[in-house]
């Protein structure tokens, strides 16, 4: 008879999770770095008690718990912290997140969506109401008249790559094993959710001892089919003006060096998505930078001319394709290298399903000796030098621009330039929402493969502060610069308290422009006159939000949360603040650099477009003009249906 161990469902869950490892290329690491959580009546006596018990067991032996616990301040934010950590670890490690019944659990929904959209693994343990329903309806329980078994946790189903609800102890082993499979699957990963009713968490059961043995989950490198590589090589050889679009899959597979060698040998220019930025480091002769709606003029000019586009590890979002206007050449063909067949099949492309590194190695061999023309190489260099000069101008604006600014204000591009030039090459810049991601995509010069971290699959306001904690925990040898506007900061500043608690040094560059910079300019471009996008008091005469700037002191707010705050009012003061932040003790907690910028001064234009519909009829002349412009751009959209196969 098999040996058994009597534990509650929660105790068994925590003990199991502490014994899970991932492995790739012979290198293994713990799958879970720890557990982030906030306790309530749904999990305090279940998962909370189990974490305490494991912590005390380890402490009694003079060791740290296999699954250390970190108290977070917001359930959505703790998922962002886990995502930031997992992305920095190339998806080979992540965190567990636990929350209580009702609002605690549903607060994690936004984080779940973000993780799944970005293909980042994170394990969510939302608590549920009673499986027995003996006390129903209980506090925070959803009652629906059409179904007795529906709970708020069912909202996680469409947001998760795997979902299960453990209604009986016997169901736990299969749920846990299935969760590990999804978390370590490079093609199918994302948010994984196991819903745990509060009474089930506390229920005891005799578990097979083997459940708690150490388990190593192999993260596979899918090898592409030889016939697909051969077909892809045939399409690429036929091209006169090919363009590579490097996505996040390049980073997750560790294919940067292989891509650099491939681009050098073939001469093909390499453009980058947000997730793929840094696939080639600044200075590589084939790098032409960001592509699409937030792209460089160099990449977008080459995209417009390209006859073959090779997508590597990209899911082809609308910003990458400029809403299907970037690749304007009639009959342009696509070759898609992707570990996920779902993404590889987009744009009617020739599909090569496989790990990015393995696929590039095979394609390099198949194309050995082939190269684009010298003329095409020279054109890439000319376009890039022109763009790089524009970046220099944005980083260091002319006196005409600076003289026009109000006293003490900087441009957003100047702030980005100062951080880029004064940070160390290995430091990480982080952002997620507003106008900052677009400017970073265009302007930031990446000097290290892990130096750029922008979440743009969900572009979630509030991601920056909690995710910076995850990145720093993933690699304490790097400083993290979280670039965040006042709008994003106000969404989720509370995790500064978590950084203070854990003595995690993160550098938050808080850009105050009194409103939503990105949506303000978008609103203006769409004829909506920046309506509802500025942080203003209501004017007594017009009854509109067009009065004075709100008397809000975000620097004081950050101080009140325990952060060390530096306020700057000039480029020189900003340089001094960056140096001081770099010199701040590694265990000194968060530093916030507060700087005001002018929201009406923009970085260099990408000369591209993004499809956001405009009202077809309107009394406003501004909207009428915007619709005419919109209709013109719509004519440039392409179906991108040319077959990628050779005849």
N, C-alpha and C positions, 0 to 999 in steps of 0.2 A: 504494500500500500504506500502510495506517495506521501511524503512528508508534507504537512500543511502548516500554515502560519495564520493565526486568527488576528485579523485586523479589520478596522472599519473600511468602507469603500474609499473614504478620503485618505486614510492612512496608507492603504494599498496603492492608491494613485500616486501619492507623493514618493513613496519608496520606489515604485516602478520608474518614475520619471528621473529619479536621481541616478539610475543605472543605465541610462540610454546614451549611446555614443554614435557619432557619425564618422565615416571614413571615406577618403578619396585619395587616390594615388598613393596609398600606403600610409597616409598621415591621418591619425584619428584625433578627435577632440570630443569633449562632452557635448551632447546635443543641446542641453539646456544649461545656460549659465546661472540661472536662478529663477525665482518666482516673484513677479511684481503683483501687488494686490492691495485691495481695500476691503476691509471686513465689514460685514453687516449681519443681520440675523440669518441670512441664507447660508453663510459660509464660515462664520466665526467659530462655530462648534464642530464644523466638518473639516474643510481644508485648512482653516486657521489652526485648529487643534492639532492636526496632523503635521503641519509645518513646525509648530512649537515642539512637538514630541521628537521630531527628527533633529531639530536644532539642539535640544537638550541631550539627546543620545550622542551626537557628534561632540558636543562640548565636554561631556563627561570623559571622552577619550582624548581630549586636547586637540580636537580637529574642528574644522568648519563643516557645516552641513553640506551634503552633496547637492542640495537644492536650496541655496541661501535665499532668504526672504528680504525684499525691499519694499517698504511702505511708500506707495505713490499718493498723489493728491487728487487725481482725476482719472477715471477709468479709461476714457478715450486716450488720454495722454500716455498712460502706461503701455498701451498697445503701440503707440508711436515710438516710445523708447525701445520696445522690443524690436520693432521694424528697423529703426536706425542701427541697432546692434547687429541684427541679422544681415542687413545689407552690407555693412562694413566687414562682416565676416564671410562675404561671398556666399551667403545662405547655408553655410555649413554648421552654424550655431544660432540659437535663438533663446527666447525667454518664454516662460509660462506666465499667463495673466489670469488672475482669479478675481471675481467680483460677486457681490451679493445678489439677492433676488430683485427683480423688477428694474428700477432705474439704474442700479449699479451695473447690472448686466447689459441693459440696452444702451448705456453710455458707451459700451465697447463696439457698437455696431459700425460707427464711422471708421474706427480703427480697423475693423474686420474688412470693410470694403476697400480701404487703402491698401492693406496687405495683399488681398487677393488680386486687385487690379495691377499692382506692381509685381506680382509673383514672388512675394517675400514670405517665408515661413514664420508663423507665430502660433502658439497653442493657447486657445482661449478656454477657460473653465467657468462659464457663467452658471450661477446657481439658479435653481428652479423652485417652484412651489412644491407642495407635498405630492409625492407620487401616489400615496394612499388616498388623498383628497379627504382625509378624515376630519380636518378642521376647515374645509373650504366654505366660503372663500376666505383666504387668509390675506393679511396685509400685503399689498402690492400685487395681488393676483389679477390677471386678466380674465374676465368672464365673457364668453361669447355665447350667444343663444343658439348658434347653429352647430357648435362642436364642443364637447366637453374636454377634449384632450389638447386643445390649442393653448399655447402659452406665449408670452412675449419672446421667449427664446427661439420660437420658430422663425422669427425674423432673421436669425443668423443663417438659415438654410441657403438662400440665394447668394449670400455674401461669403460663403465658406467653400473651400475646395473639398472638404470632407466635414460632415456633420453627423453626430450621433447623440442620442439621449439615453442615458443609463437609468432605466426604470427598475432594474433588479441587479443585485450584486453579480449574478452569473454573467451579465452582459458586459461587465467591465473589461475583462481581458481582450475580447475581440475588438472593443471600441478603442482601447489603447494601442493595440497592435496596428489597427487600420490607420489610426492617427499618425503613428510613426512612419508608416509607409508613405502617406501623403506629404508629410513634412520633409522627407528626404528624397522626394521625387523631383528632379530638376525641371521636368516638363509640366508637372501637375501641382506644384506647391502653391501655397498661399495661406490664408487663415484656415486653421483647423479648429473646429469647435466640438467640445464634448459637454453637453448640458447635464448638470448634476442636481437633481432635486434635493432639497435640504434634508429631508428625512433619509433618503438613500445614502447621502454622504456619511451619516452617523451610524448606519446599519453595519453590524459585524458579520463576517463571513470567514470560513476556513479556506484560505487560498493555497493553491499548489506552490510550494517553495520555489519551483523553477520560474515562476512569474517574476521573481525579483533578482534573477541572475543578470549579470552584466550582458547587455546586448549591443552589438555593433551593427549599424545600418550603413550599408555601402551606397554611396552616392555615385551612380554610374556615369560613365562617359559613353554616350551612345555613338557608335561608329556608323558613319553614313554608308549607304550602299554604293558599291563601286560604279554601278551603272548610272546612278544619280550624279556622282562626281564627274563622270565622263560627259554626260549630257550638259552639265553646267559649264564645264570647260569649253565645250563646243560653242555654246552661246556666247561666252565671254570672248573667245577668240574672234568671233564675228564682229565684235564691237570696235568702233573707232573712237568713241567718247564714253567709256564706261565710268561709273561712279559707285564707290562703296559707301553704304550707310551703316555705320557701326552702332549697334544698340547695346543694351545692358548685358546681353548674353556674352559679349566679349569679356566683360569684367568677371561675370559669375563663373566662367569657365577658365579664367586666367589665361586668356588667349592674346594678351596685349603684345608680347614679344613676337609671337608668330605672325600676328597681323602686321606689325612693323616691318618684319622681313618680307612678307608677302607684298606689301605696298611698295617697298623699295625695289624689289625685283621686277614687279610688273609695271610700276609707274602709275598705277591707278590712284586717283585722288580719293582721300578718305574724309567723308563728312560724318557728323555725329548727331545722334539723338540726345535728349537730356540724360537718359540713363547711360548712354554710351560715351558721354563726354569724358575725355581722358584716355580713350582707347589708344590714341597716339598722343605723345607728349608734345608740348609746345616746342616748335623748332624742327619737327620732322618735316622733310621736304614735301611729302605727299599729304600733309594735313591741311584741310581747307575749312575746318571748323564746323560750327553748328549748321544744320540744314533745316529748312522749313520756315514756319511763321516767325520763329525767333532766331533765324539763321543768319549767317554772314552773307554778304553780297557775293563773296567768292564761291561758297558752296551752292548758293541758289542760282548763280549764273551757270555753273556746271550742271546743276540738276535740270535746268531748263533745256540744255543741249543734249543731255545724256541719251544714248540709244540703248544702253543696258545698265540697269541698276542692280547692284548686288547688296541685298540686305543681310546683315549678319547679326542675329540675336535681337531683332527688333520686331515689335508687334504692330508697327505701321500706324501709329496714332495720327490724328488729324493735324497736330502741330508739325509732325515730321513731314507729312505730304503737303503742308500748307492747304489743307482741305482739298486735296487732289488737284492743285494748280501748280505745284512745284515742278513736277516732271511733265513738261509741256510738249515734248516732242511726240509727234504722231507715230504710233506703233512702238513706243518705248517698251522694252521687255524687262522683266524682273526675274532675278535668281534669288531665292530665299533660303539661307542657311539658318536653321533654327532647331533647337532641341524639341520644340513642341510642334507637332504636325498642324495644329490649329493655326498657328502663326505662319508657318512655312507655306501654307496654302493661300495666303492673301495676295491681292493684286494680280490674280491669275498667274502667279509666278511659277517658274520651275522650282519644285519643292525638293530641297535636300534636308532630310530630317537627320539631325545628329548634333552632338556636342560641337560648340563653335570652334574650339581648339582643334579637335580631331578633324573636323570638316575642312578647316583652313590648311592643315597639314596635308591632307589628301589633295586638296585643290591646288596647293603650291606645287606638288609633285606632278599633277596632271598638266599644269601650265608652265612647267619648267622651260625656260628659254623664250617664253613669249613676253612681249612688252608693248605698251602703247607707244605712239610715235614721239619723237623728240619735240615736235611742235606742240603736242598736247601737254607734255611735261612742262614746257616753257609757259604755256598759257596758265596752267595751275599756279606757277610761281608768281606770274604777273598779277593775277587776281588776288592772290593771298597777300602779297606785299602791299597792295592798295588798301586792303581791309585792315591789315595790321597797323598801317599808318593812321587809319581812322580811329582805331582803338587807342593809340597813343594820344590823339587829340582829345578823345573823350575822357581819358584818365587825367589829362592836363589841359583843361579848356583854355581858350584864348582869353586875354584880358577883356575883350569885348563881352564875352559871356559872363565872366566873373564880376565885372563892373555892374552888370544888369541885375545881379542877384541882390536880394535884401541882405542887410548886414547880418553876418553870422551864419548865413545859409550856404550849403554846398550843393553840388549836383550829386545825384545818386551814382552816376558813373565815376565821379571823383572819389566817392567813398569806396566803391568797389576797387578802383585802381590802387588806392592807398593800402587796403587790406591785402590785395594781390601782391603788391610789390614789397610790402614790409613784413609779411608772414613768411614762415619757413616753407620750403618746397614740400615738405611732408605734412604740413598742416592741412586741415580739412575745412573747406567752405561748405556751408549747409544752408539750404533754403527750400521753400515749398510753394509759396503762393504770393500773389500780387504781381507787381511789375518787376520785382527783383529777379525772379527766375529767368525771365526773358533776357534781361540785361546780362546776367551771369552766363547764360548759355552763349550769348554772342561775344562777350567781352573777356571772360575769365581765361587766363592763361594757365593751363593745368601743367604741373611740373612733377606729379607723382600719380601713379595709377589709382591710388585711393584718396586723392586730394580733392575730389569734387563729388558732392553728395546733394543732389537736388531731387526731391520727390515731386514728380510731375505727372504721374499716372492719374493721381486723384487731386493733386494740387491743393492739399488740405491746409487751410489757414489754421494756425496753432501747432503745426507739426514741429516747427523749428526748435523750440526750447526743449521739449521732452526728447526729441530724436537726438539732439546734441549730447544729452546724457548717455544715451545708448552708444553713440559713436565713441565717446571718451572711455566708457567702460570696456568697449571692444578693443581699444588700443590706447592705453594711457600715455604712450610715448609721443602722441600727436596732440597738438592744440587744435581745438575745434572752434571755428568762427561761425556762429549761427547768425545769418543775416536775416533780419526780420523787420517789417514795417510796423507802424503803430497799430494798424488794423489786425494783423496776424498776432502781434504780441498780446493785444487785449483779449484774444480768443482763449489763450491758455498760458498765462504767466506763472501759474501756481506751481509748476514743476521746478521753478527756481528754489522752492522750499525743499524739494527732494534733493536737488544738487547740494544745498547747504547741509542737509542731513547726512548725506553720504560723502561729503567733502569732495565732490566731483568738480574739477575745474573745467568750466566751459566759458567761452567768451561770446557774449551776445552783443552784436552790433545792432542797436535799436535805432532804426531810421524813422524819425518823426516827421511826417508830412501832412498831418492833420486830415487824414481821410484815406480813402481807397484809391491810391495812385493809379493802379492798373485799370480798374473798372471805371474810374473817372475819365481816363483818356479813351477807353473803349466806348463809354457812353457818349462822349463828345463826337467820336468818329461815326457813331450810329445815329447821330441826330438827336440824342436825348439830353444834351446840354449839361452833362455831369450831374444830373438830378439824383439826389439821395446818396452821393458818394463822398461828400465833405463833412468833416466833424465840425458843425457849426451850430450856434444857438438859433432858436426860432425867432425870427424878426417879428416884432409886435405889429408893424404896419402891414406887411405882406402875408403874415401867418406862414411863412415858408422858412426852411432851414437855410437861411442865407445871411445870418447875423454874424457876430464876432466868433472867432475861433474859440473852441471850448477851453476853459481854464483848467485843463487836466495836466498834471505833472507826472509823467511816466517814470522819470528818473527817481522821484520820491517814492513812487509805487514799488519800483525794483528794490530800492533801499529798504523799504518796510518788509520785504520778503527775505531779507538777509543777504542780498547780493552786494558786492563791492561795486559802486557806480562811479564812472568817470564821465563828466559832461564836457563836450567839446564844441567850439564855435568857429574853428578855422581848420584849414588843411594842416597847418603846423601842429595845432593842438591834437588833431586826429592822429598824426604820426607819433606824437608823444604818448597818447593813450594806448595805441597798439603796442608800443614798446613796453609800457608799464604792464599791460595785460599779459604780454609774453613773459615778463619777469615775475608775475604773480605766482606764489607757491603752487606746486602741483596738487597739493591737498587743501588749497585755500578756498575751495568753493567757487561759485560763479562770479564772473566779472561782467558788468553791463556797460558798454560804451554808448552813451546817448548823443545822437547827432541829428540836427535838423537839416532837411533838404527841401529844395524847391520842386514841387510836384509837376510843374509846367515845363521843366527842362528835361529833354529826353536824350537817350543815347543814340548812336547812329542807327539809321533805319535798315531793316533787313530787306527792304524792297520786296516784301512778300505779303501774304494775305491769310486771314483766318475767317472761316464761314460762321458768322453770327447773324441770323436773319434780322432784317429791318422791317418795320411796319410798312405794309404795302400802300396803305392810305393814311393820311395824317393832315391835320390842320396846321402843323408846324412846318415852316419852310426848311428848317434844319433837317427834319426827318425826311422830307421830300427829296432834298438834295442827297442825303445819305442813301436813300433807296435807289436812286439813279446810279450811284457809284457801286452799290451792292449788285445791281443787275448786270453791270458791266463785268464785274469780277466773276459772277456766276458763269458767264459765257466761257471763261477760261478753265472751268473744271473738266477733268477728263475721267472717263470710266475706268481707265487702267485695266483693260481687258485683253490686251494683246497677248497671244499665247507665248509662254516662256520656253516651250519645247522646240527642238530643232525638227526640221522636216525629215 
